[in-house]
Amino acid sequence: MSYNSLNIDSIKPLINKHAKYFMRFLDLLPANLASHDCTRGTIVFFAVCGLDVLNSLDLIKAKRQHIIDWIYGNIVIPRPEERCCSGFQGTRSVMIKSDNEELLENVRCFQWGHLAMTYTSIGILVTLGDDLSRLDRKTIVDGVAAVQRNDGSFSACIDGSENDMRFVFCAAAICHMLDYWGDVSKEKMYQFIMNSLRYDFGFSQQAEGEGHGGTTYCALAALELSGQLHRVNTNVLEGIKRWCIFRQVNGFQGRPNKPADTCYSFWIGAALQILNAFHLTDYACNRSYVLETQDNIAGGFAKWPQSTTDPFHTYLGICGLTFTGEHDLAEIMPSLNISIRAYENLKRLHSKWAYQNVEDGYQGTYRNMATQLTETKISVDDDDHDLITSPLIRAQ
Ligand SMILES: [Zn+2]
């Protein structure tokens, strides 16, 4: 029996097993996850960010550059005449190498960025300490703006998909991480989110749906990341807190009358962290439930005790445990779902970009002054044809 039959009441003795569990997904995709090949980037996200939260990133030091190069290899950049399909893909299965031009053009029709893959790819890069210098931030955000719908929601990709709160969160996370919002409408995003608030104060995927734990996290995280959480009325915030707190059974459930599930210790836990209300929950019951779902032989967490583990529930289970102050785990930033350590890397990049913008601004001002000076000289020497056409003067 590989389930927690030893009743281990701490994650500490199993940290190495959980780390090895994540590492296996970086080397191969198990047969039972083959259908997830097109979203392989998210599995790498759970593995890399999971190792980070376990303070075990050193274990993949030798693989670090390879993972970074693999992620950058998944970028799609539109050609000038193409639709705005920029972003990251989650797989290389449609990024083939061939000398056959026709084949390459045909495959090109199936290459487009996906918001969830773009969010997780950037999350992996900052977790690995990359400086994002191989990214054109504007091009990536143009791809995000291109999939925003009139109602403020977002599709996952330019080729069409569902449009709901999951992709609203991904869009907000990408723009926040790149510190650039371009043509993305925060106002429309806000209206979509608030239109999805239900009578019981849970958020649904879209208007008239059912309040849901994962969706409520996406809505609150998007509001915080877009700097709009303060716009929500205090009474409404209190109602949302109440809805979230009532989702605790021992661990947390995603909706009323559903059983507890490991991942909601993150979705609801992080939502309450964003609202500064997690302290109102029962830490011991939550922690005990999540620990019950760990596999003490092969590592990993499942959604329920005695169920099959998977990287999604393993990462979110571990993140959920960080909220209860579990020792030996790195703190995480709730609204981005990456470690505080990775978030600090990101903030350093934001400062660097802001400094570069100021520098560019100064250089732009200097260029404008030089241009005005050139034009003045040209007008003064207007009757001297040689001076006007001199490339040296134009280059001043
Ligand atoms: Zn789950």
Residues whose N, C-alpha, C, O or C-beta is under 5 A from the ligand:
A	BS01	ZN	D261 C263 K303
